Amino acid sequence: MEKSAGSLQEQAVKRKERLKALRDRRLQGQGPLDGEPDRKRVLEESETEDRHRELKLRNYTPEDQDLKDRQLPKAKPSSVEDKVKDQLEAANPEPVIEEVDLVNLAPRKPDWDLKRDVAKKLEKLERRTQKAIAELIRERLKGSEAELAGAVGAAGVEEGDSE
């Protein structure tokens, strides 16, 4: 399926003609064609923008009078000392004097993060401990009331026997 050099040249000529016809249609104002991809549209639009840019001559001194109008004036280099001075001033902000908080200045203990993480669990355990202590006290009080009632009953029986 080898193509001859003549057929390749013919294809190239046809491709050039199609591209020229597309370009002519676009320049006549027909706008983008329906079958044309967006990528090609963007490329062609950027090419036309590049063509219409104004020519600015910075380092070239033209001989033509029309081009001399487009020549930019020579740029004067800015003073390095001024730039350095501005940067140094920006780097040294004026000190703001505020009230010093000693808590923030004091170093933290090495285990502060452990205490912080365990604090919630300790609160829960503290509540449970308080409930357990209260329950034990109630049980002792009930036990002592029973003993007291037993002692009072026994004392009443002894007093009744002696009369």
Backbone as ProteinMPNN parsed JSONL, in Angstrom:
{"seq_chain_A": "MEKSAGSLQEQAVKRKERLKALRDRRLQGQGPLDGEPDRKRVLEESETEDRHRELKLRNYTPEDQDLKDRQLPKAKPSSVEDKVKDQLEAANPEPVIEEVDLVNLAPRKPDWDLKRDVAKKLEKLERRTQKAIAELIRERLKGSEAELAGAVGAAGVEEGDSE", "coords_chain_A": {"N_chain_A": [[0.833, -1.191, 0.0], [1.903, 1.179, -0.686], [2.255, 4.593, -1.228], [2.612, 6.644, -4.027], [5.001, 9.206, -4.846], [3.889, 11.166, -6.399], [1.128, 11.049, -5.831], [1.118, 11.836, -3.157], [1.982, 14.46, -3.394], [-0.152, 15.501, -4.792], [-2.175, 15.249, -2.886], [-1.223, 17.017, -0.946], [-1.405, 19.434, -2.321], [-4.184, 19.591, -2.656], [-4.976, 19.76, 0.01], [-3.836, 22.231, 0.742], [-5.351, 23.915, -0.88], [-7.914, 23.541, 0.214], [-7.508, 24.567, 2.798], [-6.895, 27.221, 2.164], [-9.327, 28.017, 1.037], [-10.989, 27.785, 3.287], [-9.818, 29.734, 4.927], [-10.27, 32.028, 3.414], [-13.086, 32.124, 3.431], [-13.526, 32.585, 6.132], [-12.31, 35.07, 6.496], [-13.998, 36.628, 4.96], [-16.103, 36.921, 6.575], [-17.928, 34.979, 7.184], [-17.807, 33.543, 9.466], [-17.182, 30.968, 11.964], [-17.036, 27.605, 10.815], [-19.422, 24.919, 10.916], [-18.45, 22.291, 11.152], [-15.912, 22.615, 12.068], [-13.391, 22.206, 14.495], [-13.249, 23.526, 17.885], [-10.703, 24.043, 18.838], [-9.157, 24.683, 16.598], [-10.396, 27.039, 15.871], [-9.737, 28.749, 17.991], [-6.957, 28.842, 17.71], [-6.686, 30.117, 15.213], [-7.895, 32.559, 15.788], [-6.129, 33.607, 17.667], [-3.919, 33.907, 16.056], [-4.738, 35.952, 14.327], [-4.944, 38.011, 16.17], [-2.266, 38.3, 16.857], [-1.268, 39.3, 14.51], [-2.354, 41.828, 14.433], [-1.226, 43.233, 16.461], [0.409, 46.046, 17.873], [3.459, 47.297, 16.717], [6.324, 47.535, 18.646], [9.303, 49.095, 19.183], [12.107, 48.506, 20.948], [14.935, 48.095, 21.286], [15.889, 48.518, 18.794], [16.88, 50.734, 16.3], [15.184, 52.224, 13.901], [15.43, 53.048, 10.38], [13.483, 53.967, 8.749], [10.99, 56.485, 8.606], [8.327, 56.11, 9.415], [8.528, 53.927, 11.091], [10.121, 54.97, 13.07], [8.418, 56.389, 14.661], [7.273, 54.463, 16.177], [9.172, 53.68, 17.929], [10.272, 53.101, 21.194], [10.987, 55.18, 24.05], [14.236, 55.367, 25.575], [14.747, 53.33, 28.375], [15.205, 54.245, 31.724], [17.344, 52.953, 34.122], [16.242, 51.895, 37.323], [17.1, 53.068, 40.579], [19.136, 51.047, 42.492], [19.7, 51.337, 45.134], [17.469, 52.661, 46.185], [15.508, 50.664, 45.935], [16.548, 48.679, 47.625], [16.495, 50.035, 50.03], [13.736, 50.417, 50.368], [12.931, 47.736, 50.629], [14.248, 47.013, 52.986], [12.976, 48.676, 54.82], [10.402, 47.659, 54.671], [10.823, 45.138, 55.704], [11.399, 45.544, 58.373], [9.126, 45.952, 60.521], [7.349, 48.309, 62.578], [7.701, 47.966, 66.076], [5.116, 46.572, 68.016], [3.833, 47.368, 71.007], [2.423, 45.528, 73.444], [0.404, 44.297, 76.141], [2.084, 41.924, 78.042], [1.555, 38.501, 78.257], [2.145, 36.268, 80.71], [1.556, 33.595, 80.792], [1.609, 32.697, 78.191], [4.276, 33.023, 77.605], [5.654, 31.296, 79.282], [7.206, 28.121, 79.224], [5.649, 25.074, 78.163], [4.733, 22.149, 80.0], [6.262, 18.948, 79.47], [4.334, 16.935, 79.173], [1.919, 18.054, 78.448], [0.261, 17.736, 76.221], [-0.609, 15.114, 76.464], [-2.135, 15.236, 78.773], [-4.131, 16.941, 77.879], [-5.403, 15.364, 75.935], [-6.414, 13.287, 77.46], [-8.172, 14.425, 79.177], [-11.018, 14.54, 78.751], [-11.802, 11.865, 79.043], [-11.056, 11.505, 81.68], [-12.848, 13.209, 82.977], [-15.274, 11.875, 82.585], [-14.737, 9.525, 83.987], [-14.414, 10.607, 86.536], [-17.01, 11.458, 87.158], [-18.312, 8.969, 87.277], [-16.926, 7.871, 89.415], [-17.733, 9.555, 91.533], [-20.467, 8.91, 91.612], [-20.301, 6.231, 92.358], [-19.127, 6.454, 94.915], [-21.146, 7.871, 96.258], [-23.152, 5.919, 96.19], [-22.02, 3.888, 97.769], [-21.937, 5.205, 100.234], [-24.668, 5.528, 100.717], [-25.419, 2.821, 100.982], [-24.011, 2.124, 103.328], [-25.255, 3.85, 105.118], [-27.845, 2.805, 105.095], [-27.308, 0.293, 106.125], [-26.356, 1.01, 108.674], [-28.632, 2.186, 109.679], [-30.299, -0.018, 109.91], [-28.911, -1.465, 111.814], [-29.071, 0.353, 113.896], [-31.832, 0.418, 114.29], [-32.19, -2.194, 115.048], [-30.692, -2.2, 117.411], [-32.09, -0.325, 118.928], [-34.549, -1.634, 119.104], [-33.814, -3.904, 120.483], [-32.981, -2.783, 122.846], [-35.372, -1.762, 123.755], [-36.819, -4.079, 124.254], [-35.338, -5.195, 126.299], [-35.76, -3.303, 128.279], [-38.475, -3.552, 128.677], [-38.605, -6.115, 129.771], [-37.382, -5.863, 132.204], [-39.159, -4.4, 133.773]], "CA_chain_A": [[0.0, 0.0, 0.0], [2.804, 2.299, -0.755], [1.727, 5.677, -2.057], [3.669, 7.223, -4.847], [5.333, 10.587, -4.531], [2.949, 12.023, -7.131], [-0.159, 11.132, -5.126], [1.343, 12.631, -1.955], [2.016, 15.863, -3.794], [-1.527, 15.887, -5.124], [-2.911, 15.407, -1.619], [-0.742, 18.236, -0.316], [-1.97, 20.563, -3.066], [-5.613, 19.654, -2.321], [-5.073, 20.233, 1.399], [-3.547, 23.66, 0.721], [-6.501, 24.599, -1.474], [-9.005, 23.527, 1.21], [-7.166, 25.517, 3.859], [-7.019, 28.575, 1.626], [-10.762, 28.293, 0.903], [-11.498, 28.013, 4.656], [-9.306, 31.023, 5.389], [-10.98, 33.072, 2.657], [-14.458, 32.208, 3.958], [-13.484, 33.183, 7.466], [-11.993, 36.488, 6.352], [-15.15, 37.302, 4.361], [-17.087, 37.176, 7.624], [-18.912, 33.916, 7.337], [-17.7, 33.015, 10.816], [-16.663, 29.614, 12.057], [-17.825, 26.565, 10.168], [-20.002, 23.995, 11.887], [-17.646, 21.092, 11.312], [-14.562, 22.963, 12.476], [-13.21, 22.084, 15.946], [-13.006, 24.76, 18.644], [-9.27, 24.244, 18.987], [-8.673, 25.387, 15.4], [-10.926, 28.407, 15.925], [-8.948, 29.514, 18.956], [-5.638, 29.07, 17.134], [-6.774, 31.111, 14.154], [-8.192, 33.86, 16.412], [-4.905, 34.126, 18.272], [-3.037, 34.33, 14.97], [-5.17, 37.26, 13.842], [-4.587, 38.992, 17.199], [-0.836, 38.534, 16.752], [-1.028, 40.133, 13.332], [-2.831, 43.188, 14.654], [-0.526, 43.883, 17.565], [1.19, 47.207, 17.474], [4.879, 47.038, 16.751], [7.048, 48.398, 19.58], [10.741, 48.912, 19.01], [12.808, 48.883, 22.179], [16.39, 48.114, 21.118], [16.22, 48.702, 17.379], [16.7, 52.093, 15.803], [14.838, 52.072, 12.48], [15.786, 54.135, 9.474], [12.238, 54.438, 8.158], [10.351, 57.498, 9.445], [7.112, 55.535, 9.992], [8.911, 53.033, 12.18], [10.712, 55.745, 14.157], [7.336, 56.794, 15.552], [6.947, 53.331, 17.057], [10.305, 53.4, 18.802], [10.039, 53.479, 22.584], [12.124, 55.92, 24.611], [15.183, 54.561, 26.338], [14.33, 53.165, 29.772], [16.247, 54.577, 32.696], [17.341, 51.947, 35.182], [15.896, 52.455, 38.633], [18.191, 53.047, 41.54], [19.158, 49.845, 43.317], [19.707, 51.78, 46.532], [16.085, 52.93, 46.585], [14.817, 49.382, 46.078], [17.056, 48.015, 48.831], [15.998, 50.804, 51.172], [12.312, 50.083, 50.514], [12.813, 46.365, 51.132], [14.666, 46.988, 54.396], [11.91, 49.3, 55.6], [9.263, 46.736, 54.717], [11.194, 43.973, 56.511], [11.454, 45.927, 59.786], [7.909, 46.642, 60.944], [7.449, 48.983, 63.869], [7.298, 47.047, 67.147], [3.85, 46.866, 68.656], [3.962, 47.046, 72.424], [1.165, 45.113, 74.044], [0.563, 43.711, 77.454], [2.695, 40.61, 77.922], [0.877, 37.467, 79.024], [3.182, 35.363, 81.188], [1.163, 32.212, 80.522], [2.058, 32.371, 76.841], [5.732, 33.014, 77.555], [6.179, 30.159, 80.037], [7.199, 26.887, 78.438], [4.685, 24.077, 78.61], [5.325, 20.92, 80.522], [6.397, 17.974, 78.368], [3.186, 16.045, 79.035], [0.689, 18.847, 78.338], [-0.622, 17.184, 75.19], [-1.219, 13.899, 77.002], [-3.192, 15.662, 79.7], [-5.225, 17.495, 77.076], [-6.119, 14.28, 75.26], [-7.031, 12.389, 78.43], [-9.05, 15.211, 80.046], [-12.429, 14.149, 78.579], [-11.982, 10.55, 79.647], [-10.964, 11.671, 83.13], [-14.108, 13.805, 83.448], [-16.269, 10.802, 82.608], [-14.39, 8.641, 85.111], [-14.657, 11.348, 87.784], [-18.453, 11.369, 87.417], [-18.611, 7.589, 87.697], [-16.364, 7.691, 90.764], [-18.608, 10.259, 92.47], [-21.694, 8.118, 91.74], [-19.973, 5.03, 93.119], [-18.925, 6.865, 96.315], [-22.463, 8.184, 96.812], [-23.858, 4.641, 96.37], [-21.424, 3.216, 98.937], [-22.376, 5.924, 101.445], [-26.079, 5.169, 100.941], [-25.475, 1.448, 101.501], [-23.555, 2.146, 104.73], [-26.296, 4.48, 105.934], [-28.93, 1.83, 105.235], [-26.809, -0.737, 107.041], [-26.291, 1.569, 110.031], [-30.021, 2.372, 110.135], [-30.793, -1.346, 110.32], [-28.243, -1.778, 113.088], [-29.653, 1.252, 114.904], [-33.189, -0.058, 114.58], [-32.027, -3.436, 115.811], [-30.206, -1.849, 118.748], [-33.197, 0.337, 119.64], [-35.538, -2.685, 119.386], [-33.265, -4.77, 121.529], [-32.98, -2.015, 124.101], [-36.776, -1.66, 124.172], [-37.201, -5.393, 124.761], [-34.704, -5.344, 127.589], [-36.406, -2.404, 129.238], [-39.783, -4.141, 128.939], [-38.387, -7.307, 130.579], [-36.977, -5.484, 133.545], [-40.248, -3.804, 134.495]], "C_chain_A": [[0.871, 1.246, 0.0], [2.241, 3.35, -1.703], [2.88, 6.282, -2.837], [3.862, 8.684, -4.474], [4.367, 11.542, -5.216], [1.626, 12.152, -6.4], [-0.026, 11.929, -3.829], [1.354, 14.124, -2.272], [0.617, 16.357, -4.143], [-2.348, 16.124, -3.866], [-2.492, 16.701, -0.91], [-1.33, 19.463, -0.996], [-3.452, 20.723, -2.725], [-5.817, 20.205, -0.908], [-4.836, 21.735, 1.465], [-4.724, 24.455, 0.166], [-7.674, 24.657, -0.489], [-8.738, 24.541, 2.323], [-7.305, 26.959, 3.385], [-8.484, 28.964, 1.489], [-11.377, 28.57, 2.283], [-11.079, 29.391, 5.169], [-10.031, 32.176, 4.699], [-12.409, 33.242, 3.172], [-14.484, 32.891, 5.315], [-13.226, 34.689, 7.376], [-13.156, 37.266, 5.741], [-16.261, 37.507, 5.384], [-18.133, 36.115, 7.777], [-18.852, 33.314, 8.725], [-17.201, 31.588, 10.796], [-17.603, 28.624, 11.396], [-18.29, 25.569, 11.209], [-19.11, 22.792, 12.146], [-16.252, 21.363, 11.852], [-14.422, 22.861, 14.004], [-12.899, 23.424, 16.605], [-11.522, 25.064, 18.737], [-8.707, 25.016, 17.801], [-9.152, 26.832, 15.407], [-10.072, 29.281, 16.83], [-7.575, 29.824, 18.384], [-5.68, 30.16, 16.071], [-7.074, 32.492, 14.722], [-6.935, 34.456, 17.023], [-3.918, 34.582, 17.206], [-3.436, 35.704, 14.457], [-4.858, 38.34, 14.864], [-3.107, 39.327, 17.115], [-0.517, 39.444, 15.58], [-1.366, 41.598, 13.601], [-2.164, 43.874, 15.844], [0.301, 45.047, 17.039], [2.67, 46.897, 17.658], [5.544, 48.049, 17.684], [8.524, 48.082, 19.461], [11.465, 49.413, 20.248], [14.308, 49.073, 21.924], [16.833, 48.396, 19.685], [15.945, 50.142, 16.982], [16.426, 52.0, 14.303], [15.278, 53.285, 11.66], [14.537, 54.746, 8.856], [11.538, 55.386, 9.132], [9.089, 56.952, 10.116], [7.445, 54.658, 11.194], [9.535, 53.795, 13.347], [9.651, 56.215, 15.148], [7.001, 55.69, 16.556], [8.077, 52.996, 18.026], [10.016, 53.928, 20.206], [11.224, 54.249, 23.116], [12.995, 54.994, 25.456], [14.743, 54.531, 27.801], [15.506, 53.5, 30.678], [16.2, 53.525, 33.804], [17.03, 52.604, 36.531], [17.063, 52.252, 39.589], [18.075, 51.812, 42.426], [19.091, 50.234, 44.794], [18.291, 52.043, 47.03], [15.32, 51.63, 46.817], [15.245, 48.675, 47.357], [16.525, 48.721, 50.072], [14.519, 50.485, 51.433], [12.128, 48.685, 51.098], [13.207, 46.275, 52.6], [13.594, 47.612, 55.293], [10.708, 48.379, 55.733], [9.559, 45.54, 55.618], [11.213, 44.292, 58.007], [10.191, 46.676, 60.178], [8.108, 47.279, 62.315], [6.97, 48.033, 64.96], [6.001, 47.512, 67.804], [3.967, 46.415, 70.105], [2.578, 46.757, 72.975], [1.457, 44.539, 75.418], [1.056, 42.281, 77.292], [1.957, 39.632, 78.824], [1.915, 36.42, 79.418], [2.839, 33.898, 80.902], [1.663, 31.789, 79.141], [3.575, 32.295, 76.745], [6.325, 31.79, 78.243], [6.148, 28.902, 79.184], [6.208, 25.877, 79.011], [5.427, 22.864, 79.141], [5.357, 19.888, 79.395], [5.167, 17.099, 78.156], [1.863, 16.794, 78.864], [-0.273, 18.27, 77.31], [-1.297, 15.904, 75.654], [-2.373, 14.249, 77.936], [-4.394, 16.202, 78.929], [-6.06, 16.389, 76.452], [-6.895, 13.402, 76.235], [-8.085, 13.113, 79.264], [-10.511, 14.779, 79.934], [-12.707, 12.799, 79.24], [-11.935, 10.649, 81.167], [-12.238, 12.288, 83.701], [-15.187, 12.742, 83.576], [-16.002, 9.868, 83.793], [-14.652, 9.317, 86.446], [-16.14, 11.294, 88.143], [-18.834, 9.983, 87.909], [-18.105, 7.337, 89.118], [-17.259, 8.351, 91.8], [-19.903, 9.486, 92.692], [-21.441, 6.88, 92.594], [-19.783, 5.352, 94.596], [-20.266, 7.162, 96.969], [-23.241, 6.9, 97.083], [-23.324, 3.888, 97.587], [-21.876, 3.883, 100.237], [-23.824, 5.584, 101.743], [-26.202, 3.757, 101.532], [-25.054, 1.395, 102.966], [-24.624, 2.757, 105.627], [-27.477, 3.524, 106.149], [-28.538, 0.735, 106.221], [-26.762, -0.229, 108.471], [-27.688, 1.825, 110.575], [-30.605, 1.044, 110.615], [-30.183, -1.746, 111.649], [-28.829, -0.922, 114.21], [-31.052, 0.771, 115.302], [-33.121, -1.339, 115.397], [-31.589, -3.156, 117.244], [-31.312, -1.202, 119.561], [-34.25, -0.712, 120.013], [-35.069, -3.592, 120.505], [-33.269, -4.05, 122.861], [-34.401, -1.91, 124.635], [-37.256, -2.978, 124.766], [-36.56, -5.619, 126.137], [-35.352, -4.484, 128.642], [-37.79, -2.979, 129.603], [-39.66, -5.371, 129.834], [-38.062, -6.898, 132.028], [-38.134, -4.852, 134.309], [-41.135, -4.829, 134.967]], "O_chain_A": [[0.552, 2.244, 0.647], [1.813, 3.049, -2.817], [3.994, 6.404, -2.328], [2.994, 9.308, -3.865], [4.057, 12.606, -4.68], [1.053, 13.24, -6.346], [-0.963, 12.627, -3.44], [0.812, 14.939, -1.525], [0.25, 17.489, -3.828], [-3.121, 17.079, -3.787], [-3.333, 17.395, -0.338], [-1.711, 20.424, -0.327], [-3.93, 21.84, -2.528], [-6.715, 21.012, -0.667], [-5.557, 22.442, 2.169], [-5.055, 25.528, 0.671], [-8.343, 25.683, -0.369], [-9.634, 25.278, 2.734], [-7.781, 27.817, 4.128], [-8.856, 30.099, 1.786], [-12.191, 29.482, 2.428], [-11.876, 30.117, 5.763], [-10.364, 33.178, 5.333], [-12.887, 34.365, 3.331], [-15.378, 33.688, 5.598], [-13.846, 35.479, 8.088], [-13.279, 38.465, 5.99], [-17.249, 38.185, 5.102], [-19.142, 36.337, 8.447], [-19.79, 32.623, 9.123], [-16.84, 31.059, 9.744], [-18.821, 28.794, 11.421], [-17.653, 25.387, 12.247], [-19.035, 22.325, 13.282], [-15.486, 20.425, 12.073], [-15.266, 23.386, 14.729], [-12.361, 24.334, 15.974], [-11.127, 26.23, 18.715], [-7.874, 25.905, 17.976], [-8.424, 27.739, 15.006], [-9.727, 30.41, 16.479], [-7.073, 30.936, 18.546], [-4.807, 31.027, 16.033], [-6.575, 33.494, 14.208], [-6.695, 35.659, 16.917], [-3.165, 35.532, 17.42], [-2.572, 36.537, 14.18], [-4.539, 39.468, 14.488], [-2.718, 40.484, 17.278], [0.4, 40.263, 15.651], [-0.729, 42.499, 13.054], [-2.525, 45.0, 16.185], [0.814, 45.025, 15.92], [3.067, 46.297, 18.657], [5.359, 49.258, 17.54], [8.94, 46.935, 19.62], [11.436, 50.604, 20.555], [14.88, 50.095, 22.303], [18.029, 48.499, 19.409], [14.891, 50.694, 17.298], [17.337, 51.726, 13.522], [15.468, 54.384, 12.182], [14.539, 55.918, 8.48], [11.495, 55.128, 10.335], [8.807, 57.292, 11.264], [6.723, 54.653, 12.191], [9.488, 53.33, 14.486], [9.941, 56.416, 16.327], [6.506, 55.963, 17.65], [7.928, 52.104, 18.861], [9.569, 55.063, 20.375], [12.354, 54.012, 22.69], [12.535, 53.978, 25.977], [14.41, 55.561, 28.387], [16.642, 53.094, 30.433], [15.136, 53.244, 34.356], [17.489, 53.706, 36.831], [17.895, 51.363, 39.405], [17.033, 51.569, 43.034], [18.487, 49.527, 45.601], [17.949, 51.69, 48.159], [14.569, 51.511, 47.785], [14.412, 48.136, 48.086], [16.149, 48.073, 51.049], [14.107, 50.307, 52.58], [11.273, 48.473, 51.959], [12.58, 45.55, 53.372], [13.34, 47.126, 56.395], [10.07, 48.326, 56.785], [8.646, 44.987, 56.23], [11.057, 43.386, 58.827], [10.178, 47.907, 60.171], [8.938, 46.832, 63.107], [5.949, 47.365, 64.796], [5.823, 48.693, 68.103], [4.174, 45.235, 70.39], [1.691, 47.61, 72.976], [2.609, 44.328, 75.795], [0.508, 41.516, 76.498], [1.756, 39.898, 80.009], [2.496, 35.762, 78.555], [3.734, 33.06, 80.784], [2.091, 30.65, 78.953], [4.106, 31.58, 75.896], [7.379, 31.299, 77.838], [5.162, 28.647, 78.493], [5.97, 25.847, 80.218], [6.573, 22.594, 78.784], [4.553, 19.962, 78.465], [4.974, 16.571, 77.06], [0.799, 16.227, 79.11], [-1.488, 18.311, 77.503], [-2.438, 15.634, 75.278], [-3.44, 13.637, 77.89], [-5.54, 15.944, 79.294], [-7.288, 16.467, 76.442], [-7.924, 12.834, 75.871], [-8.828, 12.461, 79.998], [-11.182, 14.663, 80.96], [-13.723, 12.622, 79.911], [-12.683, 9.962, 81.863], [-12.66, 11.925, 84.799], [-15.927, 12.713, 84.559], [-16.925, 9.473, 84.507], [-15.073, 8.658, 87.397], [-16.487, 11.105, 89.309], [-19.602, 9.849, 88.862], [-18.769, 6.677, 89.918], [-17.519, 7.76, 92.848], [-20.393, 9.405, 93.819], [-22.257, 6.523, 93.443], [-20.237, 4.59, 95.45], [-20.505, 6.756, 98.106], [-23.923, 6.801, 98.103], [-24.101, 3.315, 98.351], [-22.164, 3.203, 101.222], [-24.18, 5.372, 102.902], [-26.982, 3.525, 102.455], [-25.678, 0.694, 103.763], [-24.88, 2.278, 106.732], [-28.035, 3.447, 107.244], [-29.345, 0.308, 107.046], [-27.096, -0.97, 109.395], [-27.921, 1.703, 111.778], [-31.322, 1.0, 111.615], [-30.864, -2.304, 112.509], [-29.055, -1.4, 115.321], [-31.402, 0.724, 116.481], [-33.904, -1.539, 116.326], [-32.061, -3.801, 118.18], [-31.463, -1.491, 120.748], [-34.785, -0.681, 121.121], [-35.851, -3.992, 121.367], [-33.535, -4.66, 123.897], [-34.609, -1.963, 125.847], [-38.044, -2.966, 125.712], [-37.193, -6.178, 127.033], [-35.479, -4.904, 129.792], [-38.206, -2.88, 130.758], [-40.58, -5.633, 130.609], [-38.47, -7.584, 132.966], [-38.02, -4.797, 135.533], [-42.139, -4.528, 135.613]]}, "name": "protein", "num_of_chains": 1, "seq": "MEKSAGSLQEQAVKRKERLKALRDRRLQGQGPLDGEPDRKRVLEESETEDRHRELKLRNYTPEDQDLKDRQLPKAKPSSVEDKVKDQLEAANPEPVIEEVDLVNLAPRKPDWDLKRDVAKKLEKLERRTQKAIAELIRERLKGSEAELAGAVGAAGVEEGDSE"}
